Amino acid sequence: LGLQDAARKRRAPSQEPGAWAGAVVSTIDGKVQKSVTQDRWNKAKQKIQWLATQAGCDMTKVEMMDGVFDDEVAMKLGSAPKGYISHKLAEKYRGFLVYVLRTYKTMVPFLKGLHLTLDAWWANRDKEGWRLTNTVEPKFGFIDQPTKASKFVKMVQRFKGDMEVLVHLTRHEAPLIIPVRPTKTIASYVVGDASGSGYGATIWSQGADSFVATHGGWTQDLSEASSNKREAYNL
């Protein structure tokens, strides 16, 4: 593992020690906060904007970063057919974004469309890239598994929506500063349930003089969806 206690790794005590292990952590005014460097933020925005452009997102109102289409690998690979994306470049960008989003945990779920797109070329996957787990064939080796992804892979349906969210969340010029732990807490109580035909929930927060209640019926699509999906939409 090398010498862990090296002089070059030591820093003087500071409330703003600078970047370390991919993040910038500070303790100021009684707040513990985390962020990333401006350079890393800019690179993340570039990669997200490139992915969003490939997905067909409307970028007319987005302030595009310089260098979005200057990647050397992208120029060598050429343009992908409509509805497809370069597997090599998307995989490269995913690795960088996974590293950056360790600081921004709330953005992590919106990488799922990218994960599914990059893995959809495997056999025994549905059209959205999810692995089929209830089939007998793969357990007994009846399916011929491909050994390598093609140059371009088809983007799954949710990929575009995920990229739209990431473009919106990274729209700020400066890196977002996230509190590591709250300075004050408020307890909220939620009682709710979702059935096949409808949903309902009641929320009360500590110190509030009233509560919020919602209820209604599902659309046909959600009514036929799984109970887990209905419960998630009821949150």
N, C-alpha and C positions, 0 to 999 in steps of 0.2 A: 504493500500500500504506500510505500514511500515514507518520508519523514513528515509526520502530521504537525509537529510543533516547530515549524520553520519561521524564521524571522520575517520573511517576506509575507507571511500570512497574518502577522500581528498588526493591530491598529490601536491607535491611542483611543481612550474612552471618549465617546461622542454620542450625542442624541441623534445625530444624522451621519452615520458612518459611511453612507454611500452604498453602491451596488455590491451585492454578495449573493452567490448562488442563484443568480437570475432575478433577484428582487432587490428593491430599495426599501428598507425599513427604518422608520424614524419614531422617536418618542418626544413629542412636543406638546406643551400645554396639557399635560395629563392624558394625552391620547397616543395610543400605539397604532401606527398606520403603515400600510405597505403599498408599494407601487412598482413600476419598472422604469428603466432609463428612457429618455426621450428617443434615443436611437432605436432601442428595441421596440418601443411603441410604434414608431414610424414604419419599421420593417413589418410588424404584425399587420398594420393597416394596409400596406402594400399587398401583402399576400392575400388578405381577406378580400380586398377589392378585385384582385385578379380572379380569385375563385368565384366571386359574385358575378363578374363579367362573363365568365365561362358558363355560369348557370343561367344567364339570360335575365339577370336582375336589372331593374330600371335604375341606371346610374346617372341620369341626367341632372339630378339635384344633389349629387354627391361631389364634394370637392376632392378630385382624384389626386393621389399622391404621385410625385415624380418617380419614375422608375418602375411603375406597375408592370409594364410590358417589356422591360429591358433584360429579363432573366436570360442568361446565356443558354441554359438548358431548353427554355421555351423556344428560342429561336432555332435551335437545332432540330427540335421535334416537329416544328411546323404547326399549322392550325388543325384543330380536331374537327371531325364531322359534327353537325348539329346534334345536340343532345348528348355528346360525348366529351370527355375530358382526358388530358394526358395523365396516365396512371403514375408515371415516374415523377412528374412535377408536382402533382397533387399530393403524392406520398411525401415528397420532400417538404412541402409547405405544411403538411399535417404535423410532421415532427417538430417543426419550429413553433407552431401554434400550441401544440400540447405543452411545450416547455413554458411558453409565455403565460398560458391560461392557468398554470399552477398558482399564479398570483390572483387571477380573477376567476374564482370557482363558479360564480353564477353564469359565466359564459360557456362553461364546459359542455353542458347538454346540447348546445347548438353546433357541436362538432360531430354529432351523431350521423347527420346526413353525409358528411365526408367519410366517416368510418364505413358506413354501409356501402357507399359508392365504391370505395377502394377494395372492399371484400366481396362485392356482388358477383365477381367473375368466377368464384368458386362454385362447384356443383352443389346441388341440394340447397339452393337459395331461392326464395320467392322473388317476385318482381321488385320488391322494395329493399332487397338485399339481406333480409333477415334469414337466419339459418333455420331450416325446417328440422325440428327435433323429433317429430312423431312418425318418421318414416323408417321402414325396416332396412331399406337398401344400403345406406351407408354403414350400418352396423355389421353387415355381412360382406361388405366390399363389392356390392353389385353396381356401384356407380364409378365411372371412370373420372377420377379427379384430375383436372388440369394442373400442370406443374408450374405454370407461369402466366401472369396476366398479360393480356394483349397491350399493344402500345397505347390505345385509347379505350377507356371503359365508359359504359353508359351511366349517366347520373341518375340516381334514384329520385323519386318525386319530392321527397322532403328536403333534398339538398338545397334547392332554390330558396325555400322559406327560411332555412337555417342561416344561409348566407345573408339574406336581407336583415335578419335580426343582428348578426354580428357586425354588419356594416353600420347599422344604427347605433349599436352599443360602443363602437369605436369611432364615432363621428367627431369626438372632441380632439382638438389640436394637441393638448397636453395629456400626458398619461393620467388615467383615473387614479385617485388616491382612495384606498379602501381601509376602513377601520378594522383592525385585527380583533378587537373586542369592544363591546359597547361601553359608553360612559354612564348610561342609565338603562334600566330595564322596566318593561311594562308587561304584565301577564294578560293574555287574551284567551278566552274560552270559546271554543267552536263546537257546536252540536249540529250534525248534519248526516244525511244519508242520500243515497241515489238508488232508485229502483229501475226496472226495465222501462217504465213509462214516464217517470218524472224525477225531480230532485228537490232538495230543500236544505237550508242551512241557517243557523242563527249564530251571530258573533257578538260577544260582549268583551270590552277591554277594561282593564282596571282603571277606576277613576271616572269612567264614562257615566253619564246620566241616562243613557238609552242604549239600545242594542240595534243591530242591523239584521234583518231577516230577508232571505231570498228564496223563491220557489218558482217552479215552472215545469214545463214538459219538454221532453227531448224531441229532436228532429228524428225522422225515420232512420237515418244513418246511425246516429248515436244510440237509438233505441235497440238497434240490432248489433251494436258493438259489444265488446266484452265488459264485464262488470268493473274490471280494473280501470278501463278507459273512462267509464261513466263516473266512477269515484274521483278520478283525477280531474275531470272537467268540473266537478262540483266543488273543488277546493277554492 
